[in-house]
């Protein structure tokens, strides 16, 4: 998701505020996803899954920035 988010934002040159928005989104989206899984009967929320999602999003964003 991080790779695709930065790819979509790179249509125009990225400003500092765009980076802040992207990082905030990549931090909040997995947390909200894990909270929603708590209310879904067949899903189990896991803090380590949320951390893995955050790390993957930030890694993808970092790779897209330099590719």
KEKE-3310 file (N, C-alpha, C; in steps of 0.2 Angstrom, whole numbers, plus 5000, padded with zeros to 4 digits):
npx = (5004:5010:5019:5011:5003:5013:5016:5005:5004:5015:5012:5013:5026:5032:5027:5032:5021:5013:5020:5019:5005:5005:5013:5005:4993:4998:5001:4989:4979:4982:4980:4966:4961:4964:4956:4943:4943:4941:4928:4922:4915:4922:4935:4951:4959:4976:4990:5003:5001:4996:5008:5016:5009:5011:5025:5027:5020:5027:5040:5037:5034:5046:5054:5048:5050:5064:5065)
npy = (4994:5006:5008:5010:5021:5032:5031:5036:5049:5055:5061:5074:5085:5080:5087:5093:5092:5083:5071:5070:5067:5055:5047:5047:5042:5029:5024:5025:5018:5003:5002:5005:4995:4984:4987:4986:4973:4967:4968:4960:4944:4933:4936:4939:4951:4956:4962:4961:4959:4971:4979:4973:4977:4991:4992:4986:4995:5007:5002:5000:5013:5019:5012:5016:5029:5030:5023)
npz = (5000:5004:4993:4982:4987:4987:4974:4968:4973:4968:4956:4955:4960:4977:4991:5008:5016:5010:5012:5026:5026:5020:5028:5040:5036:5033:5045:5053:5045:5046:5060:5062:5054:5062:5073:5068:5064:5077:5079:5070:5067:5063:5063:5070:5080:5079:5087:5082:5069:5065:5067:5058:5046:5046:5045:5033:5025:5027:5022:5008:5004:5006:4997:4985:4985:4982:4970)
capx = (5000:5014:5022:5005:5001:5018:5016:4999:5006:5021:5010:5016:5032:5029:5029:5033:5014:5011:5024:5016:4999:5006:5015:5000:4989:5001:5001:4983:4975:4982:4977:4959:4959:4964:4950:4937:4943:4939:4920:4920:4914:4926:4942:4954:4964:4982:4994:5009:4999:4996:5014:5019:5006:5014:5032:5027:5018:5033:5045:5035:5034:5053:5057:5045:5053:5070:5065)
capy = (5000:5012:5009:5013:5028:5036:5032:5040:5056:5057:5064:5081:5084:5079:5093:5090:5091:5076:5066:5069:5064:5048:5043:5047:5037:5022:5022:5024:5013:4996:5002:5005:4989:4979:4988:4983:4965:4965:4968:4955:4938:4927:4938:4940:4956:4954:4968:4960:4960:4978:4981:4971:4981:4997:4991:4985:5001:5011:5000:5001:5020:5021:5010:5020:5036:5030:5020)
capz = (5000:5004:4987:4978:4989:4985:4967:4966:4975:4964:4950:4956:4965:4983:4996:5015:5019:5007:5015:5032:5025:5018:5034:5045:5033:5033:5052:5055:5042:5050:5067:5061:5052:5067:5077:5064:5065:5083:5079:5065:5071:5061:5062:5076:5079:5082:5087:5078:5062:5064:5066:5051:5041:5046:5043:5026:5021:5027:5018:5002:5003:5006:4991:4979:4985:4979:4963)
cpx = (5004:5017:5017:5003:5006:5018:5010:5001:5011:5019:5013:5022:5029:5032:5029:5026:5011:5014:5021:5009:5000:5008:5009:4995:4992:5002:4994:4978:4976:4979:4969:4957:4959:4958:4944:4937:4941:4931:4918:4920:4920:4934:4945:4959:4970:4987:5000:5007:4998:5003:5018:5016:5010:5021:5032:5025:5024:5039:5043:5035:5042:5056:5054:5048:5060:5071:5063)
cpy = (5006:5013:5013:5020:5033:5037:5036:5048:5059:5060:5071:5080:5084:5085:5089:5088:5084:5070:5065:5066:5057:5044:5042:5042:5029:5020:5021:5019:5006:4996:5001:4998:4984:4980:4985:4976:4963:4964:4963:4948:4933:4929:4939:4945:4954:4961:4967:4960:4967:4981:4979:4975:4988:4997:4990:4991:5006:5009:5001:5008:5022:5018:5014:5026:5036:5026:5024)
cpz = (5000:4997:4982:4980:4987:4977:4965:4968:4971:4957:4949:4960:4972:4988:5003:5018:5016:5010:5022:5032:5024:5024:5039:5042:5034:5041:5055:5052:5045:5057:5066:5058:5057:5072:5074:5064:5072:5083:5073:5068:5069:5060:5069:5076:5082:5081:5082:5070:5060:5063:5060:5045:5040:5044:5035:5022:5021:5022:5010:5000:5002:4999:4985:4979:4981:4972:4958)
residu = (UNK:UNK:UNK:UNK:UNK:UNK:UNK:UNK:UNK:UNK:UNK:UNK:UNK:UNK:UNK:UNK:UNK:UNK:UNK:UNK:UNK:UNK:UNK:UNK:UNK:UNK:UNK:UNK:UNK:UNK:UNK:UNK:UNK:UNK:UNK:UNK:UNK:UNK:UNK:UNK:UNK:UNK:UNK:UNK:UNK:UNK:UNK:UNK:UNK:UNK:UNK:UNK:UNK:UNK:UNK:UNK:UNK:UNK:UNK:UNK:UNK:UNK:UNK:UNK:UNK:UNK:UNK)
# end
